[in-house]
Each structure stands twice: as C-alpha cells, then as structure tokens.
Amino acid sequence: MRRYHYPDQEEIIADINVIPLVDISLVLLIIFMVTANYLTAYLNVKLPEAKSAQDSAGGNGPTVATVTVTQEGPVYLENKLVTMGELKSQLKERFASNPKLAVILNVDKRANFGSAVTVLDLLQAIGIKNTDISTLEAE
C-alpha cells in the first residue's frame, strides 16, 4: 500500500521510483549498441585505380584473409587493428592450417609505400604466394 505525503502530516514517502532509472538505462544501452556498430564496421581506404582491374575469385571465407593498410599507417587483419607481430603470427597460424591461403591486400593510395612493402615482405617470409592487391577499375 502506497503512502502519500500530505502537508499537514509528518510521514515521509519511503518508496523509490525506479522506472525513470530503467528508462534512462535502456536508452543508454541502445545508444551504445548502435554507435558500437558504426565504430568498427568501416575503414576509410581509398584504393588506387588500374585499367587492368579484375574481380577476385576469392571473397571472404576460410581460405582468404584480408589485410588493410590505411593512410595513417595502421594495419588491419579482417577489419581488426593488429601490430606487425600479431599479423605475422595470425597469418602463420592460418597458413599452417590451410596452405592454399590467399591474401587480399587493400592499401590506401595515400599510404606510405613502405608500409605496403613491409606487409608484402612479411607474406613472402611466411610463404604465402597467392596475393591479390585490391584496386578500383579505372574509367
């Protein structure tokens, strides 16, 4: 039974109204879930153009790994930020379990050329021979 506070009485309402707290918590949870998807889903990479660009036969699957080098220099494996050591160890594991592993290399056209060469050198050291470099078809 709820007690109400009347000005002429000395009783204090001891009930805590949790409905506003639950409303705010749910709104914050929804905002967090929506923004978390936008933060991890997109890498801004401008690929170079080539007149001889072709569609890759690969795709995203267990036999294909995607390595991305951004303009700022960080390297991503499957849209996950990795160091060069982590990239080497993860690609070694994948190559050991699947010798037909192919790597698709996305390099931003504004990126330092040395970063792309470092990744290609790492792939050669591991023994991965099947490498494609992503480009856009020139008009």
N, C-alpha and C positions, 0 to 999 in steps of 0.2 A: 504494500500500500504506500502510495506516494504522499509525502507531506509537503504542504505548501507553506511558504513564508508569508505571513501577513504582518503588516507594520506594527500592529498592536500586540503581537506575540513575540516571545523571546526564542522560539525554535529556529534552528538553522537547517537548511537543506543539506543533507549529507550525501546525496546521490551525485555520481559523476556521469556526465553525459558523454559517452564515448562515440557517438555517431559522427560528430564533426572530425574526430581524430581518425576514424576509419575512412571517412570520405577523403581527407587530405592524403592519407597513406596510400590509398588506391590510385589517386590522381598522380602522385609522385612515382608510384610503381609503373604506371602506364607511360608516363613521360620518359622514364629511364629505359624502358623496354624499346620504345620507338626510336629514341636517339642512339641507343647502343647499336642498332642495326645499321644506321647511316654512317656511323663512325668506322666500322670495319668492312663495309661492303665495297668500297670504291677507292681505287688508286688512280690518281690523275697522271696518266702516262700518255704522252704524245708520241706515237710511233712514227718512224720515218716512212717516206713513200718510196716505192720501187715500181718500175714499169713491168718487171717480171714477177710480181707478187702472185702467189697461188694459194689456194685453200689448202690447209694442212689436213692430212688424212687422219691425224691423231684425234684430239679432243681432250676432254678431261676424263680420265679413267685411271685405273691402277697402273697402266703402262706408260703414262705421260705425266711428267712433272712440269709445272710452270714456274719459271724463275723470272722475277721482275726487278729491273734496276731503274730507280727513279732519278729525276733530275738532281735532287739533293744528294744522292749517293747511296741511301739505304737499299738493302737487297731484301726481297720478299720471296718466300717459297710458298706457293699456293695462297697468296694474299696474307701471309703471316710474316712479320718482321723477324729476320734472323741475322746473326753475325756470319762472317765467312766461315768460321769454325763450325758453327751449327749447320750451315748449308752443306759443308763438306761431309760431316758425319751423317746427316739425314739422307743425302743423296747416295752415300756409300751403302747405307742400310738398304735403301730401295733397289740399288743396282745389284747388291748381293742376292736379294730375294728374286729379282727379275732382270736377267742380263739383257733383255730386249727393251729396257727403259729408254724412252725418248724424252728429251728436254726441249720445251718451247721457251725461248728466251725473249722476253719483252724488255727492250731497252729504250728509254725515253730519248728522243733525238737531241734533246738539250743536255743529256747526261755527259759526264766525263767519259771519254773513250777508254781511259784506263780502267774504269770500273767494269766495262763490258769485257775487256781483255782478261782481267783478273778472273771473272766468272768462267770465261771460255777455257782459261788455263786450268782452273780447278776441275772442270768437267773432263778435260783431257787427262789430268792426273788420276782421276778416278777410273777412267777407261770408258767413259760414255762417248760413243761415236755418233749416235743418232741425235743430232741437234738441229733445231729449226729456229731461225730468227724471225720474229713477227714484224711485218711491215704492213702498210696500207697500200692499196692499189693506186698508182698514180693515174691521173686523168689524162 
